[in-house]
Structures are given as structure tokens and as C-alpha cells.
């Protein structure tokens, strides 16, 4: 029998003898995943904050009366190369806190002299007369002094919005206790004692304010500025025991619960016909709640009213000594509070911490946290929080905090028992079906955060996270 091997026979495809896989898939039930979402993060901050029930939607933080005033940061306005201090921002100086005569403040602001400085420039020298206050508009300035054994020691690192030399405005015999050297180029404004005195001489209201300010140190207070509790100890015989009482702040801060909400819409046809194997409404709701929780954590970090980055005390904000996060920087941040529970940093910042430690032959420990191994320093977990921003110049911040009401730490605030509550502090309310057959659900969560005492939260600022060229 002959076989046709001509050109036409060679062009014909081979005869199919079984069902093709492409056709078979049309009749088979595939295994499907639930809808996935890239926005979901570990949200360690939400998981680690102790949540306090907040009935009435407001949480009041009562503290002992504190006499400490001022010590805030100053903001500036820039007009091209010219920089001016905002007059009312001078009220952030301890000396001018509470003084609200804008005309006088404008007069002081107008007498501030702009000065540019370069990296390595010595701005003030230890032992020299102190005759002006320096307001840092931009840049980093390191302060050094002489230690007990004659070696040079670093006192502090100051940056944008901070100031030094305030005592020079009133004390004619003031001298610099440190040498201030510019670590980067930048801009500062100076106000001399002579210019300050000239404005005071023309402003009786400011003279009275300064007299009242000068009387504040006469109040007995502890190192934190709180009204002192008189106690007698170590006495013998029958001396008179001091009487005392604990004075409270007259206007304590109140934190109101913030809100995040959205309206979820699902067409009834989708809910009726396409609910297998996954419930479409439930999956839509799950992803919506994930997005709300992500926004909640973002607000807890960045909100200007209650966010942790904006509510840390200025005394608890420190600068890195050289830019990258070194072990010395982490130790300084750690030692500023008792019982530090967690560090929080952006994942890229944690990578920078690892690089700097490894370069020094150090390797962070790991601790078990809820069954998961996480890096730690001095036994304190370093947890990722992608909501901590990274600036354009590749710098970020590291948060250190003590948590819990019983520890006078940082706490989260929420209210449970909401109508139609779906999760603690989160409710899902059915809003009805529109004429277009679309079902609507109102998804709402209420939250806030509070810092019970200032030293519960500290921040290491301007942390350089870019890799340095070797």
C-alpha cells in the first residue's frame, strides 16, 4: 500500500487523538485564590500598641503641673535666598512663651540677621562671650566641649528649627559652654543682646513678661520641670515633716477620636450570581478593611494633631552624630527613657542599621515576638513601619517608645461596642440598595493615639539611609 508523501500531505496537521488541554480547561473547575492586595503591610504599630477603651470619644491626659515653658522649634519663611523668622514663632523660645504682642514680635523678627555658614565653620567657641541667640533655619550644627579627662566630647547635634544661646539675651556675663561647628552648609539667623534690649526698652509689656519669666525658676521643681513633691528622708529625732500636695495641670490635653471611613458599593447582580467559590461581598469588604487599617496606621504616625512624629516632645528628639544610624545613636535614643519597648523604623532604615552595624563588626540580636524572629538592639525589637516617611534627601526617622497605661507610655485609643461592629473599633453599616440595584455599606473606624508623659516617645531624626560610596 502506497503512502501519500506529497507536499499537500506534509502540510496537513497530525490528527488529534485525545482532548486538548486548552479545551479541557473550559470544562474543569480551576483552583482560585482569594483577591490579593499589594498595599497590605505587616502593620506592627497597630499590633503592638495597647488599645485603651475611649468612651465618649475623648481621652484626657492628666499630668502633674509643669513649669517648663518654651523649648519648641521655630519655623521660617524663605523668599529666594532671603530667610525670615515668622514673628509668632519666636513664642517658641522659653523666654517669649505666652507673649502675644505681635507688633513687638515683628520688631524682634526684623532685627534678626541672616548668616550663611559652610561645613566645618566654627560658629561659636567655648569660653568666648555669648552675645546673641542663634536660630537654625537649615543645616546641622554639632556642639562639642571638653570632658572631665581633657578630651573633646560631643554635647549635642542641632538641626532645622532648633536654636542655641538663649541665655545670652538676658545675661551680660554669659559665655559659651561649648564650641558649635557646622557639619553641613546652611543658614541661621542671629539676634544680639543689644538689639533685644533695644526692643525691650520700647515695650513695657515685654518688660513685664520677662520679669514674670525670671520668677519661674524660683518655683521648686524636679529635673523634669514638674512641681516638686516635698519629702523628708534620712532624718533623726523629731524634725518638722514637710507637708505637700501634688499639683496638676489646669488645662490637660484631650485627644478626640479621629475617623476613617468609606462607602463600599457592590452590584446586586455580582452578589447574586458570582458568589462561588468566594463570596464577592465578603472579599470586597475584606480588602476595604485592609485599606482602612493601612490608612489608620499612616494617620497614627503622620497626623499633625495626634500622629507620633508630631507629638514627640522636642526634648526627646535627637540628631544622628554623623548621618547614618550608628550603634551610638541607637544607644543615645534608648537611654532617654526607661523601659523602651519597641523601635519602629522604615524597612530601608532597618537595612541601613544593619549595614552600619555590620561595618563595625556588630550583628543585631533577634528576639521572638509572637512566634516571629525580629531584629533587636539591646534586647529591644526593631520593627518595620513603612508609614514613617523618607525625605527627598534620603533621610528618615527612628521611633523609640514605651507603651501601656500602666507604664505611662504610648497608647492607642478606640471605642468598641459600636452599632453593627464588624471588628473591634470598626463598624460596617448597610445603607440600602439604590435604584441602579447597587448595595452600599458604610465602613467606619475610630482611632487616635496618646503620649502619656513626654519621655514615653523619642525620635532619632535625619537618619541617612542612602548607601555611602566606599
TORTI-383870 format. One record per residue (C-alpha): x, y, z; residue in one letter. Coordinates in steps of 0.1 Angstrom, whole numbers, plus 2048, in hexadecimal, padded with zeros to 3 digits. Layout:
# residues N
XYZA
...
This chain:
# residues 470
800800800X
80E8227F6X
81083F80DX
809862800X
829876808X
8228947F1X
8238B87FCX
7FE8BA804X
80089D81CX
81E8AC82EX
80B8CD835X
7EE8BB846X
7F08BC86CX
7F189B87FX
7D088C887X
7C68938ACX
7C18738C0X
7B78828E2X
7A78A08F2X
7BE8BE8F1X
7C78CF912X
7BB8F1907X
7988E2900X
7998CE920X
79E8ED935X
77E8FB929X
76C8DE93AX
7818DC959X
77D8EF97AX
79D903980X
7AC9089A3X
7A992D9AAX
7BA9439C4X
7A895E9D7X
7AE9819C9X
7D198D9D1X
7DC9B09DBX
7FF9BF9DAX
7F79DB9F2X
7F59C4A10X
8139C8A28X
81C9B7A49X
80D9D5A5DX
8229CEA7BX
8189EFA8BX
7F39E6A8BX
7FC9C4A99X
8139D0AB5X
8019EEAC2X
7EC9E7AE1X
7C89F2AD8X
7B5A05AF3X
790A07AF3X
785A2BAEEX
761A31AF8X
752A52AEEX
76BA55AD1X
785A69AE6X
7A3A5FAFBX
7B1A79B13X
7D6A76B1EX
7DAA84B41X
7FDA8DB4BX
80FA9DB68X
812AC3B65X
831ACBB51X
843AEDB52X
859AE6B33X
850AFEB17X
85AB03AF3X
875AECAE5X
863AE8AC4X
86EAEAAA0X
86DB09A8CX
860B0CA68X
86DB23A4DX
861B30A2BX
878B31A0DX
877B4C9F2X
891B429D9X
8B2B429ECX
8A4B57A08X
897B46A27X
881B56A41X
875B48A62X
84FB48A67X
849B62A83X
830B4DA96X
849B2FA94X
85FB43AACX
846B39AC6X
856B16AC5X
873B24AD8X
86FB1EAFDX
876B43B04X
859B4EAEEX
840B32AF3X
81DB40AF9X
827B63AEDX
80EB6CAD1X
814B91AC8X
819B8BAA3X
827BAEA9EX
844BA8AB6X
84AB85AA8X
84CB95A85X
866BAEA92X
87BB91AA0X
878B7DA80X
883B9BA6BX
8A3B9EA80X
8ADB7AA79X
8CBB7AA62X
8CFB5EA48X
8F0B4CA47X
8FCB31A2FX
915B17A3BX
929AFBA2BX
932AD8A36X
94FAD9A4FX
94AAFDA59X
94DB05A7EX
92EB1AA87X
935B1FAACX
953B15AC1X
953B08AE5X
95CB22AFFX
955B40AE8X
93AB5AAF3X
917B50AE8X
906B6FADAX
8EBB61AC3X
8D2B45ABEX
8D4B30A9EX
8B5B23A8CX
8BDB07A74X
8A9B0AA54X
8BAAEEA41X
8D8AD7A47X
8E9AC3A62X
8FEAD0A7EX
912ABBA97X
91BAC7ABAX
93AABBACBX
94BAC2AECX
967AB5B02X
961A96B17X
96CA8FB3AX
98DA80B2EX
996A9BB16X
98AA8AAF6X
971A9AADEX
94DA8CAE2X
92EA92ACDX
912AA3AE0X
8F6AA5AC6X
8EDAA7AA2X
8D4AC2A97X
8C0AC5A77X
8A4AD8A65X
88EAECA7DX
8A4AE9A9BX
8B7B04AADX
8D3B0AAC6X
8DFB27ADBX
8BEB33AE9X
8CEB3BB0BX
8E4B55AFAX
8C5B6CAF5X
8C2B74B1AX
8E4B6BB2AX
8FFB85B22X
91AB6EB31X
910B4FB1DX
92BB3BB0CX
929B1DAF4X
92BAFCB06X
933AEAAE5X
941AEEAC2X
927AEDAA6X
934AE1A85X
920ADEA64X
91EABBA58X
90CAC5A38X
907AE6A26X
8E8AF9A30X
8D7B19A3CX
8D1B27A5EX
8C3B48A6CX
8D3B5AA8AX
8C3B72AA2X
8DCB85AB7X
8D8B8FADCX
8DABB3AD2X
8BEBB1AB9X
8A9B9DAD1X
8AEBB7AECX
8A5BD4AD4X
884BC4ACDX
87DBBCAF2X
884BE1AFBX
868BECAE4X
84FBD1AEEX
843BD2B13X
82EBB4B0DX
84CB9FB04X
85FBADB22X
843BA0B39X
843B7EB27X
868B7AB2CX
864B82B51X
84AB67B55X
85FB4FB41X
87DB56B58X
868B4CB76X
860B29B69X
881B19B73X
879B23B97X
85DB08B96X
86AAE8BA5X
86AACEB8AX
87AAADB81X
891AA7B64X
873AA1B4DX
865AC3B56X
848AB4B6AX
83CAC5B8AX
851AB5BA6X
843A9EBC0X
853AA7BE1X
861A88BF3X
877A84C11X
88FA66C13X
8ACA5AC29X
8A3A71C46X
8A7A69C6BX
895A76C8AX
875A89C86X
879AA3C6AX
85BAB2C59X
84FA9CC3DX
848AB1C1EX
824AB2C11X
81DAAFBECX
804AA9BD1X
806A9EBADX
7FCABBB96X
7ECAB3B74X
7EBAC4B53X
7CCADBB51X
7C7AD5B2CX
7D0AB1B24X
7D1AA6B00X
7B3A93AF2X
7B6A7BAD5X
796A77AC0X
792A58AABX
799A5DA87X
786A4CA6BX
78DA39A4BX
770A2EA36X
765A25A13X
746A18A01X
7499F69F1X
7329F09D3X
7299CD9C5X
7119C79A9X
6F69AE9B2X
6FB99A993X
71F99499DX
71598A9C0X
6F99739B3X
70A961996X
73096199CX
7339569C0X
7449359BAX
75C92A9C5X
76394C9D6X
7499639E5X
74D9839D1X
73F99A9ECX
75598BA06X
77498E9F1X
76C9B29E8X
7679B9A0CX
7879A8A17X
79D9BC9FEX
78B9DCA08X
7939D6A2DX
7B79CFA25X
7B99F1A13X
7A9A02A31X
7C19F2A49X
7DE9FDA34X
7D1A20A34X
7CCA1EA5AX
7F0A15A60X
7FBA31A49X
7E7A4AA5DX
7F4A3DA7EX
817A45A71X
812A65A5CX
7F2A77A67X
7FBA9AA72X
7E3A99A90X
7EBA78AA0X
805A67A8AX
823A5AA9CX
83CA6DA86X
82CA8EA8FX
824A87AB4X
847A7DAC0X
855A96AD8X
871AACACAX
887AA1AE7X
883A7EADBX
88EA85AB7X
8B3A7FAB1X
8C9A80A92X
8E1A66A85X
905A6DA8CX
911A67A68X
8F2A60A53X
8EFA3AA51X
8DFA28A6EX
8FCA1CA83X
8FCA07AA3X
904A27AB6X
8E5A38AA8X
8CFA1BAB1X
8DDA1AAD4X
8D7A3FAD9X
8B3A3BACDX
8AFA1DAE4X
8BCA2DB04X
8A4A4BB03X
888A37B12X
882A1AB2AX
8749FAB1DX
876A00AF8X
85F9E6AE9X
8649EAAC3X
8779FBAA8X
864A03A88X
875A0CA67X
86FA0AA42X
87B9EAA33X
8969FDA20X
8A1A0CA40X
8A49EAA50X
8BA9DFA33X
8D09FEA39X
8D29F4A5EX
8DE9D1A54X
8F89E0A3CX
9079F7A56X
9089DCA71X
9189C3A5AX
9329DDA4FX
93C9DEA74X
93C9B9A78X
91C9B9A8CX
8FD9A4A85X
8DC9ADA94X
8CB992AA9X
8AA983AA0X
88E97EAB9X
86E96AAB7X
84F980AB3X
82F96DAB0X
84094FAA1X
853964A88X
87896CA89X
87F991A86X
8A09A5A88X
8A79B6AA9X
8C09CDAB9X
8C89C9ADEX
8AA9B1ADFX
8919CBAD2X
8809C0AB2X
8859D5A92X
8649D3A7FX
85D9DEA5CX
8449FAA55X
842A05A31X
82CA23A3BX
84AA36A49X
853A4DA2CX
874A4FA1AX
87DA72A0EX
88BA7C9ECX
8AEA7D9FAX
8ABA58A05X
8A7A5FA2AX
88DA50A41X
886A4CA67X
888A31A81X
86DA30A9CX
873A21ABFX
857A1DAD7X
84BA10AF8X
827A03AF6X
8099FEB0CX
7F4A12B25X
804A00B43X
827A0BB36X
81DA2FB2EX
825A27B0AX
816A2BAE7X
7F3A1DAE3X
7DAA18AC7X
7B7A25ACCX
797A16ABEX
773A0FAC8X
7649EDAC5X
73F9E2AC6X
7369F7AA8X
7159F1A97X
7199D5A7DX
73D9D0A88X
7519B9A70X
7739BAA82X
77D9CCAA3X
7799F1A9CX
76D9ECA78X
7499EAA6CX
7389E1A4BX
7159EFA46X
6FE9E6A2AX
6F2A06A19X
6D89F7A01X
6D49EF9DCX
6D3A0A9C2X
6BCA0C9A4X
6DA9FF990X
6D99DF9A5X
6FA9E89B7X
6FD9DF9DBX
7119F79F2X
7239F1A12X
732A0CA29X
753A00A37X
760A15A54X
77CA13A6DX
784A2AA8AX
7A7A2EA99X
7C2A44AA7X
7E2A42ABCX
7EEA53ADBX
810A58AEBX
80AA57B10X
82BA67B1BX
845A78B04X
861A5FB09X
84BA42AFEX
853A4AAD9X
874A54ACAX
880A5AAA6X
8A2A57A95X
89EA70A79X
8B0A76A58X
8BCA52A55X
8D0A4EA35X
8C5A2DA24X
8D6A30A02X
8F4A1A9FDX
915A2CA00X
92FA289E4X
94EA169F0X
